Amino acid sequence: MPIIRLDDCLAQPWKNGLGRTHEIAVHPSNAGMDDFLWRISVAEVDSAAPFSIFPGIDRVITLLDGDGFGMTLDGERTHALTTPCASFAFAGEAQVAVTLAGGPTRDFNLMVRRSRARGDVRACRDAGILALDDAVVLVYCARGMIASAEGTLRAGDAWRPSPHAAPLFVHPDAVALVVRVEVAT
C-alpha cells in the first residue's frame, strides 16, 4: 500500500465535537463511527475537553508531541499521559476528563470493536530490520525515518502492510508505532 501522509488526512471533529482528529485508517475502508472494526487516528488536544464516549470499543492512546495531559477515568482512576510513545489502554465507554500538562498536544489513537477483535500499539525504538507478522495493520513513524518497500516514512507518515510484507528498516533515533489487530474467531 502507498504511504499515508498525515498532511493528506483531513481534520474532522471528534464524535462529541469538542476536539479535532485526523483519521489515518479505518477497517473496513468505508466504515463510519458505528460500524468500524478498527480505526486509527491522530488527535489534536488543545483544551481540557472530555473525550468522546465509544461503548464497546477498546482504546489505546499514545502521546506523540507536547507535554501531554492527565486523564481521570470515570471520576476515579487517573493516568498521566506524559511520556512520548508510551501507550495506555482503556475502555471506550469510560468518561475521560482531561487536564493539560502544558500546551497543546497530539496523540495517536487505536480503537478496536471489543466483541470482534483486540489490538495493541507497540513502540519500536530499535534501529535495524523490523519484521512484521500478519496481525500488523499499520506502522506509524512517530520520530525519525523508516524505510519501506514503497519509500521512506518520515515523522507523521503511516504505512499499511499487505500480508507477508517485506520487513521495514528503522533508522537510528526513529520510533515506529506498530499497530496489531487480531480478529476474534
C-alpha positions in Angstrom: 0.0 0.0 0.0 1.2 3.5 -0.5 2.5 5.7 2.3 -0.2 7.7 4.1 0.9 11.3 4.8 -0.7 12.9 7.9 -0.9 16.2 6.0 -3.3 14.4 3.5 -5.7 13.3 6.2 -8.3 15.9 6.7 -9.1 17.2 10.2 -12.6 16.2 11.4 -14.4 16.9 14.7 -14.4 14.4 17.5 -17.6 12.4 17.9 -18.5 14.8 20.7 -17.5 17.9 18.7 -15.0 19.1 21.3 -11.7 18.5 19.5 -10.2 17.5 16.2 -8.7 14.3 14.8 -7.1 13.1 11.6 -8.3 9.6 10.5 -5.4 7.7 9.2 -7.0 4.3 8.5 -10.3 2.5 9.2 -11.4 -1.0 8.6 -13.5 -1.8 6.7 -12.4 1.2 4.5 -16.0 2.6 4.1 -16.9 2.2 7.8 -18.3 5.0 9.9 -18.2 5.6 13.7 -20.9 3.0 14.4 -19.6 0.1 12.3 -15.8 0.1 12.2 -13.8 -3.0 13.2 -10.8 -0.8 14.0 -9.9 2.8 13.5 -6.6 4.7 13.8 -6.3 8.5 14.1 -4.1 11.3 15.3 -5.9 13.8 17.6 -5.1 17.3 18.5 -5.7 18.1 22.2 -5.6 21.8 22.8 -8.1 22.2 25.7 -9.3 20.3 28.7 -12.3 18.9 26.7 -13.6 15.4 27.8 -13.0 12.5 25.4 -15.8 11.1 23.2 -17.5 8.0 24.6 -17.3 4.8 22.5 -19.3 2.0 24.1 -18.0 -1.5 23.2 -14.7 -0.1 21.9 -11.2 -0.7 23.4 -8.9 2.3 23.0 -5.2 2.7 23.0 -3.7 6.2 23.2 -0.1 7.2 22.7 1.4 10.7 23.2 3.2 11.9 20.1 4.0 15.6 20.8 3.7 18.1 23.6 3.7 17.9 27.4 0.7 15.5 27.4 -2.2 15.5 29.8 -3.7 13.9 32.9 -6.7 11.6 32.4 -9.3 10.9 35.0 -11.4 7.9 34.1 -14.9 7.6 35.5 -14.0 10.1 38.2 -11.8 7.6 39.9 -8.7 6.2 38.1 -6.1 8.6 36.9 -3.3 8.3 34.3 -0.7 10.8 33.3 -0.2 10.5 29.5 3.1 12.5 29.6 5.7 10.0 28.2 6.0 10.2 24.4 5.4 6.9 22.6 4.2 5.1 25.8 0.8 3.6 25.1 -2.2 3.5 27.5 -5.2 1.2 27.0 -8.7 2.0 28.4 -12.4 1.2 27.7 -14.2 3.5 25.2 -17.2 3.7 27.5 -15.2 5.4 30.2 -15.9 9.0 30.9 -12.5 10.7 30.5 -11.8 14.1 31.8 -8.5 15.8 30.7 -6.1 18.2 32.4 -3.4 19.6 30.1 0.1 19.3 31.5 1.2 22.3 29.3 0.2 23.5 25.9 -1.4 21.6 23.0 -0.6 18.0 22.3 -1.0 15.4 19.6 -1.8 11.8 20.3 -2.1 8.6 18.3 -5.2 6.5 18.8 -6.3 3.0 18.1 -9.9 2.0 18.6 -11.0 -1.7 18.3 -14.5 -3.2 18.5 -14.2 -5.3 21.6 -16.7 -8.0 20.6 -14.9 -8.8 17.3 -11.1 -8.1 17.8 -8.3 -7.0 20.1 -5.5 -4.6 19.3 -2.3 -3.1 20.7 0.3 -0.4 19.9 3.9 -1.2 20.4 6.7 1.4 20.2 9.8 0.1 18.3 12.9 2.1 19.1 15.5 -0.4 17.9 17.4 0.6 14.8 17.5 -2.1 12.1 15.2 -4.6 10.4 11.6 -4.6 11.6 9.9 -7.8 10.6 6.1 -7.7 10.6 3.6 -10.5 11.4 0.3 -10.8 9.6 -1.6 -9.1 12.5 0.2 -5.8 11.8 -2.4 -3.5 10.2 -0.3 -0.2 10.3 3.1 1.2 11.1 3.3 4.9 12.1 6.5 6.8 12.1 6.4 8.8 15.3 10.1 10.1 15.1 12.9 9.9 12.5 12.7 7.8 9.3 11.6 4.3 8.4 12.4 2.7 5.0 9.6 0.6 3.4 9.4 -1.1 0.0 7.1 1.8 -1.0 9.5 4.5 0.1 10.6 6.4 3.2 8.3 7.2 6.1 9.0 10.4 7.9 7.5 11.6 11.2 3.7 11.7 10.7 3.7 9.1 7.9 1.9 5.7 8.1 2.1 2.6 6.1 -0.4 -0.3 5.8 1.4 -3.5 5.0 0.0 -6.2 2.8 0.1 -9.8 4.0 3.7 -11.2 4.0 5.1 -7.6 3.5 8.8 -7.1 3.3 10.5 -6.0 6.5 11.0 -2.3 7.3 14.3 -0.7 8.2 14.1 1.6 11.2 16.8 4.3 11.1 18.7 5.2 14.3 16.8 7.6 16.6 13.5 6.7 14.9 10.4 5.4 16.7 7.9 3.2 14.9 4.4 2.7 16.4 3.4 -0.8 15.3 -0.3 -1.5 15.4 -1.5 -5.1 15.6 -5.2 -6.2 15.4 -6.3 -9.8 15.9 -9.8 -10.6 14.8 -11.7 -13.0 17.1 -12.5 -16.4 15.6 
